[in-house]
Every structure is written in C-alpha cells, then in structure tokens.
Amino acid sequence: RELIERAILFEDDDVLVLDKPFGLAVQGGTGTRRHIDGILAGMADRFGDRPRLVHRLDRDTTGVLLVAKHRDAAARLGRIFQTRSAAKTYWALVNGVPKPPQGKVEAALVKASGPDGDRVRKAGPGEQDRAMHATTHYSVIERVAHTAAWVSLKPVTGRQHQLRAHMALIGHPIVGDSKYEGDKALADSGLAQQLHLHARRLLIPHPRPGQPKIDVTAPLPDHMRQTWAMLGLDPDRFGVEE
C-alpha cells in the first residue's frame, strides 16, 4: 500500500495515475505473486471500489500507468483507448543511432515463445491471419556519437512488446532488453543492464465529460537517470512536449 501511495502522480474521483517502478509486474502470471493489480485489489477501502487497470506496461518498463477507480471510469477509458485517442510518449536509450532521425515503423507482429518466455516477432508470409498490426513513430532527441541515441517513441497501437520489437527490427534494440538483443548493446560500458524504456507522458481525454484532459509526466527512474548522467545527457533539458 505504501508503494502505491508513493507512486501516485495524479488522482481525482475517477482516475489514478501511477509512476510504475522498475521490476514490478502490472498483472499476475506464472510465478508472479506480487503485482500492481493485486495490490490495488486490496485497497478497495482506500479508493471506495476496486481500482481497475486500463492499460499495461511490461514488468521492467517504468513510468505512467493509468488506473480507473471504478467500473464506469474503466469502461469509458477502455473506449478511449480503443479509439486511439490516448497520446503516449516513451523515452528509451537505443543501441546506435536510427537513420533517418525521425521515422515510422510499421510491422505486424505475432507472438512467439522462446527460452526466456513470451516475446513477439515480425509476421511472416502466411501469418497475416494471426498477425497484430502495429505502428510506432520514433524521433531521435539526442545522440551519443554513433554509439547510442536517446529516442522518443510514440506508439499508435498498443501491442505487447511493440516498442521493444520494433526498435530491434530496425537494428536499434533498447539498451538492457534481454528479450530483443538489447542486453548485448553497450555491455562493456558500465551502464546498468536494465531495460531503458520509460513511459514518459500520457495525454488522454478525461472519462468524465466536461473535465479537462489528463496530462501526466513521470520522472526518469534512477537507473536511467544514472545512465543519462554517465553519457552526458540532460533529461531536464526538454519540456514535456518531447
């Protein structure tokens, strides 16, 4: 409960926005006993109802996580996400520097099992019936010579591992990503070998008509802030529009 309270970035009668920490699962699964959904389920007394997840983040992705405080808000927010009216911005550190510095990745994805658990890959010929359309816009914010780049990622769709798979597909995996070859990037640099992917900002219509839009930004987690310092990058240089 204390973890949830400390993580609150925004709260009103309808929604809760959390700053999800590194390494904490959003939902339960095989061998996962401690997760945000379970903690929230035990806090109905605090919120007056059982809070409900509206979207997901991977276990090792940090940042903005939207939660509905009651059933009606969950239904309304679910429809907002379905119509792609939510604008999500992620920050990541990737291996190498993408060219061009701004672009769009459109690659349908299919789920594929592997030795390290579930992952996704690009759909091949004959797999379109089970492929998930996925689109990501990327933009290089700052580069570290030819070694790495700080990028802004804006997913149009919300597929599992979409950003991680798309960046790997264009040859620039996210640093610290063991599922998509990112753990091999900058391995001898002394950087933290943790996933460098952060849900930076969420801008979304409020579920209650007449209320202003929800616009929340999450600060960089400690491991990414340390990396930015090591590489001479200033995370406070840009406003939330990035």
Secondary structure, 3 states (H helix, E strand, C coil): CHHHHHHEEEECCCEEEEEECCCCECCCECCECCEHHHHHHCCHHHHCCCCEECCCCCCCCEEEEEEECCHHHHHHHHHHHHCCCCEEEEEEEEECCCCCCEEEEECCEEEEEECCEEEEEECCCCCCCCCECCEEEEEEEEEECCCEEEEEEEECCCCCCHHHHHHHHCCCCECCCCCCCHHHCCCCCCCCCCCCEEEEEEEECCCCCCCCCEEEECCCCHHHHHHHHHHCCCCCCCCCCC
